[in-house]
Amino acid sequence: MKVTKIVITGGPCGGKTSALSFVEKEMTKRGYKVVFIGETATELILSGLHPKSYKRFTEFEKAIIQLQLMKESYYEKECENLPDDKVLLVCDRGAMDCKGYVGEEKFQKILNDLGLDEITLRDNYAGVFHLVTAAKGAEEYYTLSNNQARRETVKEAIEMDDNTISSWTGSPHFRVIDNSTPFDEKLKRLVKEICSCLGEPIPMEIERKYLIKKPNLEELEAMPNCSKVDIVQTYLQTDDGSETRIRQRGRDGSYVYTVTSKKKISAMQREEVERRITEKEYLTLMMSSDFHLKQVKKTRYLLTYDNRYYEIDVYPFSKKKAICEIELSDKNEEVSLPPFIKIIKEVTGDKAYSNYAFASSIPEDMLK
């Protein structure tokens, strides 16, 4: 039995209420027991604990985070007792949503007060799915009538939507569902992305990869929707033809650990199985590392731009070049890159530009 925890978030009037119902119906068809954790902020507000009830707004946000984590812990424990083979635990917003309301500095202070760190908090979900506010591209449908706790104007809704995207940027599996299609199609796209995250019907990753000129890192880091993490990747010895690696991912002493096994299906598709492990498990697996291969160290910049999610990997061995990767849910999906990303060439399917290859030899053009 497997419990998978995800977050459905978004801007005001992004369609979350309808989406939760739709997700339950569609994922139940696919054999999942779907369990929901209600939106904590709305729960507090409707109970009478309004932000204005507190001496400081940050105390309200702190209360949200504490209650959110308590609820998640309780629900995860209870889900483990269910007889179902597959359980999908859906959080109506997650702990990182609070950052969008208080900003970086105050949010960090809240985390310090609670003894928490941002990376562990953010990466505690298998997937995060953001439904863009109707105020962006579907203004005629923006309304305050379906949520008693909502007060935002159209302008405020757009700002809140941007802040929420920025707060979650950096999450390993983050998807932004915009208003480029009618609303019923928007919901179908959401379910499609959730299925992709869960590996339904099989774990599948569709990606495009580019060798690019190394961007200006100071400008990149200054962008509101950009986050960075340091990654150390170690490959293990295997006897089944798979590519298996362990990864330390994080920043400033806060890390999460995963083990991933991949099998190639085609140039753009791979079967992938990934699971979180403890630091102790990580250190134990290090004993099985393939000593013929070097560790791969890199800094990954995770960027949300124009409702698309980009991963830019910068390596210490290359001063002028980097790798940019985009994950897609449809191999025929049209790809566009931000104007400040300068493509040298597409390297999708080129084994020479895989991290596995970097562990043994580095292409000449990346060293120039």
N, C-alpha and C positions, 0 to 999 in steps of 0.2 A: 504494500500500500504506500502510495506516494502523495504527500501534501505539497502543493505548489502554491506559493503566495505571490500575488501580483497586485499592482496598484492601478486603478483607473482614476485619473485626475483630469484637470483641464481648467480652462477659464470659465468665468460666469456664463451660464446659459450655453454650455458647450454640448449639452445633450447627455450628461451623465445619468440622469434618472431613467431615461428611455434606454440608454446603453446597458445599464445593469440588468434590466429585465430581459433585454435581447440576448445578452451574454449568457444569462442563466438558461434560457430556452435552447440556444444553439449549442452550448457546451454540454448540456444534459444529453442532447442527441448523440454527442460524441463519447458518451460513457462516463462523464464526470459528475461527481457530486459537487454542486456549487454552493459554497457558504460565503455569506457576505458579512463584512464589518462595516457598520454604518459610519457616515461622516461625523467625526468627533466634534468639529467646530460647531456644526449645526445642532448636534445633540446638546452641547453645553448652552448654546444661545437660547434654544427653545425651552430649556429647563429653567431659564432665568439667570444663568451665569453669562451675562452679556459682557463684551469687552469693556464697556463703560462701567461695569460693576467693580472693576479692579482699579487699584491705585495707579498701576502702570500697565500699559498694553502688553508689554513683554511677559508679565505674569500670566496673562490669559493664554498667550502662545505656549508658555512653559507648561501650563496645565493641559493644553491640547496634546503636547508631545508625551507627557507622562501617562495620560489616559490612553492615548493611541498605543503606546508600547505595552501597557498592561493588557489592553484588549487583544492585541496581536498575540501576545504570549499565551493568554487564556484560550483563545480560539485555536491556535496551533496545537496546543495540548489536547483539547477536546476533539479536534479533527483526527488526531492519531487514534482515537478510540472508535472511530467509525468503521463499519465493516466494508466500506467501498474500496475498490482497487485504486481509484484515482480521485483525489479531492482537489478542487480548485478553490483556494481561499482568496476572495476578492476584497481588497481594501478600497472603500470609497474615500479616496485621498490617503496620503501617507504622511509620515512624520516630516519629510522634507518640504511639504507644502508651506509649513510655517515660515520658512526662510523668505518666501516671496512677500510676506506681509511685514517683516521687520528689518530685512536687509542683512547683509553679510556680517557686519560688526556686532549687532545686537544678537543675531542668531548664534554667533560663536560664543558670546557670553552666556546665553542660555545653555548651550551644550556644556560649557565649562562648569556651570552651576550644577548640572545634572550628571557630570562625570561621563559624558558621551563624546564621541567624535563623529565628524560628518561622513567620512568614508564608510564606516561600519553602518551608520544609520541609513545612508543612501543606497548602499549595495546589499541591503538586507532583503531585497525582493528579486524574484526571478525575472520580472519584467515590469516596466512602467509605461503606461499608455495615456497620452495626453490628448484630450479632445479640445480642439481650438474653439474659443468662444464664437458664438454667432455674430458678435460685433465685428469680427474680421471676415468679411466676404459674404455674410448672410445677415446683414443688418436688419432686414425686414422681419426676421424671426427672433430678434433679441427682445427678451421680456423679463420682467421681475416677478411675474405672477405665480410662477411654479416653484418658488423657494422663499419662504417667509424670512429667511435669514439674509437674503440677498438685497444689497442696497446700491450696487455700482451703476454709474452712468455708462454709456457706450465707451467714452474715452477712458474711464476708470477700468472698465472691463478689459479693454485692449492692453492697458498697462499691467493689469493683474495677470493676464494671460502670458505676456512676455516675461514677467517676473517668475511665474510658475515654471515655465520652460527653462529659464535660466537656473532655477533651483535644482531641477532634476538632471540637468545636463552633466554628464559624467557617469550616469548609471550605465552598467554594462549592456542592458537591453532596453533602450528608450526609444519609443516611437511617437511621432506627432501625427495625429489624424486631423487633417485640415477640412475646409469647407468647399473643396474643389468639385465635389459631387453632390447630388441631392442627399438629403438626410438619411434616407433608407440605405443608400449606398455607403454613406459614411459609417453606419453601424456595421455593415457587412465587411468593410475594410478593417474595422476594429477587430472583429472576430477573426478575420484572416490573419492579422498580425499576432493575435493571441495564440492562434493555432501554430503559427510559425515559431513562436517563442517556446511553446510546449512540445514541439516536435511532432505535430499531428499532420498526416498519419505516421510519418517517420521523421526523426530529427533531421532537418534540412537547412542548409545555409546557402543562400544565393548572394554572390558578391561580385563587385567590380573593383579592380585594384589598379592604381596608377603610380608610376614613378613621377614625382613632382620636384620642382625647385623648392628648397627648404624655405618656408615662409619666415617672415619677421616674427620671431617668437614673442617679443615684447608687445607688438601690436596684437598678436593672436591672444595672448594672455589677458590683454586689456579689454577684449570683447566680452560683453555681458553674458553671452551664451556659450562660453568656452570654459572647460574645466580640464585639468591635467592630472595624470596619475603616473607613477613610476612602476614599471613592470620588469620582473625578472622571470625568465622562462627557462625551464630545465626539461630536457627530453629524457624519457625513460626507455629502458630496454624492453622490447616487446617481441613476441614470437607468432603473432597472428596477422602481421602485415599492416596493422594500424599505426597511426602516429599518435603517440600518447605523451602528454607533457603535463607538468605541474607548474602552477603560476602563483607568484606573489604579486599582489596588485594593491597599490595604495599610495600613501604620501605621508611624510612627516611622522613616521613611526607607527601609523595606523594602517594595518594591512588585512586583506582577506585572501584566502587561499582556495584554489580550485585544482581539480584534475580533469583533463579533457582528453577524450579519445576521438580521433577523426578517421574516416575512411572516404576516399575519393569516389564520387559517382560519375561526375563529368567535369569539364574544365571550370564550370561555374557553380557546381553543386557538390556538397560534401555531407555525408551522414555524420552527425556530431552528437556526442553524449558528454555532458558536463555536469559535475556536481561539486558542491562546496565541501571542503574538508577543514579540519582543525589545523592549527599550527603544528601540533604534535604529529598528526598524520603526514603533514607536508614534510617535516624533518625526517620522518621515517622513510617516506618514499624517495627522498634525496639519496638514500643508500642504494637505490636501484637505478640511478641516473646512468645514461649512456656516456661513458667516459671518452668515447670517440668524438663527441660533439661538445662544443662550447656552450656555456650559458649565453642566452640572448638577453641583453639589457636594453631597455628603450624607455623613452618618455612618450606617453600617448596623450594627445590633445583631442578631447571629445567636443565636437562643435555642432551646435544646432544652428542651421542657417537656412532661411526660407523654407521652414517646416521639414527639412531633411537633416539626417543625422550623419555626421562624418567622423571618421577616425583618422587622425594624422599621427603617424609614428616617426619619431625622430631618434636616430641611432647615434651613439657616441663615435662610431667609426666613420660617419659621413658628415662632412661639414657643409656641403652645398646641396644635398638632396635628401628627400624624405619619401615616405610611402603614404598615400591616401587611399582609404578603403571605404566603400559604401555597401551596406547590406540591403538587399531588396527582397520583397516578397513575391515578385514576379520577374522572371528572367527577361521578359520583353518590355519591362518598365523603362521609360526614357530617363536618361541620366544627365544631370547638369551639375556643374561644379561652381562654387563661389568664384567671383572674378579675381580674387587675390590668390587663388590656387592656380599655379602655372604648371600645366601638364607637360612633361617631357615625352612620356609615352605610356600607353596602357600596357599593364603587365598581368592582366587577369589570366590565370592558368599557367603563367610562366614560373616553373619550379625554382628558377634561379633567384626569384624575389620573395620566396617564402621564408618565414622565420626558421623553418627547419633547415633550409639551405644556408641561411646566414650562420647557423650553428656550426657548419662545416667549412663553407667558403663564401666570400663576399664578391658580388659582380664588380668587374673593373670599373664600370661607369659610375658606381656609387662611391668609389674611392677617389674619383677625380674632383 
